[in-house]
Amino acid sequence: MSPEISCWKCGAPLEGLIMPLSRREECKNCGADQHACKLCKEYNPTISRSCEEDRAEDVSDKESANFCDYFSPTPQAYQSKGTNKRTQAKAELAKLFGDNLDKQNNDNIGDIQSQTQAEKALSDLEDLFRQDK
């Protein structure tokens, strides 16, 4: 199996699995079923039935193993719980426009650290009384 595919639940890499995935495949790290809607490329929680494949039968438990014939694993199944929407959106925009978000964040940290306490206090005071709010 491709090394970039990871468990939809814990993010552990799924290595040594034979494709197509058996209904009984589980993550060696957390024990989650892998032939489940949440690992499928057709899974979309924002639409009715959470499946973009019109011909697929409705599956009530998206996290349990199923017999869907349209199942195809996706590398983007794992969504870190610690990532908030704002950070994720910034990362996607940076990737889209080819910006280096980590470099920008590090530059901003360096700027903040180089400010003296007086400069920071003055900046905060100006922000407080700024008219364009």
C-alpha positions, 0 to 999 in steps of 0.5 A, spaced: 500 500 500 502 507 498 506 510 504 502 516 504 495 513 506 494 513 513 489 511 518 483 516 518 482 516 526 489 516 529 493 518 522 498 512 523 501 510 516 498 504 514 503 500 511 503 492 509 496 492 507 494 489 501 490 492 496 484 492 495 483 493 502 479 487 506 473 489 510 476 486 516 483 491 515 484 495 522 489 500 524 495 496 528 496 503 532 488 504 534 484 498 532 479 502 527 476 499 521 479 501 515 474 499 510 470 505 512 467 511 509 471 516 513 477 513 509 474 513 502 475 518 497 467 519 496 466 521 503 464 528 504 460 530 511 458 536 508 453 533 503 446 528 504 448 521 506 456 523 506 457 520 500 459 523 493 457 516 489 450 516 488 450 509 486 453 507 493 448 504 498 447 508 504 451 506 510 449 509 517 455 508 521 461 512 517 466 509 522 465 502 522 467 497 516 462 496 510 461 492 504 461 498 499 463 496 492 465 503 491 470 504 497 477 507 495 482 510 500 484 517 500 491 520 503 487 526 506 482 522 510 486 523 517 484 530 520 488 532 526 483 534 532 488 540 534 488 544 527 483 549 527 479 552 521 483 558 521 490 555 521 488 550 516 485 555 511 491 559 512 495 553 510 491 551 504 492 559 501 499 558 502 500 552 499 495 555 493 499 561 492 506 558 493 507 562 500 512 559 505 507 560 511 512 557 516 517 562 514 512 568 515 510 565 522 518 565 524 519 572 521 513 575 525 516 571 531 522 575 530 519 581 529 515 581 536 521 579 539 525 584 537 520 590 539 522 593 546 517 593 551 516 601 550 515 600 542 510 594 544 506 599 549 506 604 544 503 600 539 498 597 543 496 604 545 496 606 538 491 600 536 487 602 542 485 609 539 485 608 532 479 611 528 479 606 523 476 600 527 
